């Protein structure tokens, strides 16, 4: 398979759904924004008994999505970094093709070694075990 993120593209950020956070994601994003983890969580996240996720603001898809892209790009959550190598997309040709309809990077660039893509998916599963039991 081929994938190369396209410069300036934020299509993955504009899709419906949630961005789930690991505790490490929370700490990294909080540190990047100069906030304590507790203050960051209070301002930008929702914690349920099973999950921690970013709040979805009414006026946009993600609190950190700006015209120029992700405002916390160096500290973005594992789910965002791993895209499109999510466990539910790898090995599922139908879901991969559906994702390719909005992601202009799928099908572009050099061939991606499947072991590297699977390693990204494994990192996501490890970071978000309640999402991938």
C-alpha positions in Angstrom: 0.0 0.0 0.0 1.0 3.6 -0.4 0.5 6.6 1.8 2.0 10.0 2.1 0.4 12.8 4.0 -0.2 15.7 1.6 1.1 19.2 2.6 -1.6 21.4 4.0 -4.2 18.6 4.1 -6.4 18.4 7.2 -9.2 16.1 5.8 -8.6 13.5 8.5 -9.2 16.2 11.1 -12.5 17.1 9.6 -14.2 13.7 9.8 -16.9 13.0 12.3 -15.9 11.2 15.4 -13.7 11.7 18.5 -10.0 11.9 19.2 -9.3 9.6 22.1 -6.4 10.4 24.4 -4.1 8.2 26.4 -2.7 9.6 29.7 0.6 10.1 27.8 -1.2 12.1 25.1 -2.8 14.3 27.7 0.5 14.9 29.5 2.3 15.6 26.2 -0.3 18.1 24.9 -0.6 19.8 28.3 3.2 20.3 28.4 3.2 21.6 24.8 0.5 24.1 25.6 2.2 25.2 28.9 -0.7 23.9 31.0 -0.9 21.4 33.8 -2.5 18.1 32.8 -5.5 18.9 35.1 -6.0 22.3 33.5 -5.6 20.9 30.0 -8.2 18.2 30.7 -10.6 20.7 32.2 -10.3 23.0 29.2 -10.1 20.5 26.3 -11.1 17.0 27.3 -13.9 14.8 28.6 -13.2 11.8 30.8 -15.8 9.1 31.0 -15.5 5.9 33.1 -14.0 4.1 30.0 -12.3 6.8 27.9 -10.7 10.2 27.7 -11.3 12.2 24.6 -11.0 15.7 23.3 -14.0 17.9 23.4 -15.6 18.7 20.0 -16.2 22.5 19.8 -19.4 23.6 18.1 -17.6 25.8 15.5 -15.0 23.3 14.4 -14.0 19.6 14.4 -11.1 19.8 16.9 -10.1 22.5 19.3 -6.6 22.5 17.8 -7.5 22.5 14.1 -6.5 25.9 12.7 -6.4 27.2 9.1 -2.7 26.2 8.9 -3.2 22.7 10.4 -2.8 21.3 13.8 -1.8 23.9 16.4 -0.3 21.2 18.6 1.2 19.1 15.8 4.5 18.3 17.6 2.4 16.9 20.5 -0.6 15.6 18.7 -2.4 12.5 20.1 -1.4 9.0 19.2 -4.7 8.5 17.3 -3.8 11.5 15.1 -0.2 10.5 14.6 -1.1 6.9 13.6 -3.7 7.9 10.9 -4.3 6.1 8.6 -2.7 3.1 10.2 -5.5 2.5 12.6 -6.2 -1.2 13.5 -9.8 -1.0 12.1 -8.4 0.2 8.7 -5.4 -2.1 8.2 -6.4 -5.4 6.8 -9.9 -4.2 5.9 -9.9 -3.3 2.2 -13.4 -1.9 2.3 -12.6 0.5 5.2 -9.3 1.5 3.6 -11.1 2.3 0.3 -13.7 4.3 2.2 -11.0 6.3 3.9 -9.2 6.9 0.6 -12.3 8.8 -0.6 -11.5 11.7 1.7 -7.8 11.2 2.3 -5.7 12.4 -0.7 -2.5 10.8 0.7 -3.8 7.2 0.3 -2.4 5.8 -2.8 0.4 8.4 -3.0 4.1 8.2 -2.2 6.4 5.2 -1.8 5.2 1.8 -0.9 4.8 1.4 2.9 6.1 -1.7 4.5 3.2 -3.5 6.2 5.3 -4.2 9.3 5.8 -0.4 9.8 2.0 0.2 9.3 1.2 -2.6 11.8 3.7 -1.2 14.3 1.8 2.1 14.2 -1.5 0.2 14.7 0.0 -1.7 17.6 1.2 1.6 19.2 -2.4 2.9 18.9 -3.8 -0.3 20.5 -1.3 -0.1 23.3 -2.0 3.6 23.9 -5.8 3.1 23.9 -6.5 -0.3 25.3 -10.1 0.5 26.3 -10.8 1.4 22.7 -9.2 -1.8 21.4 -9.9 -4.5 24.1 
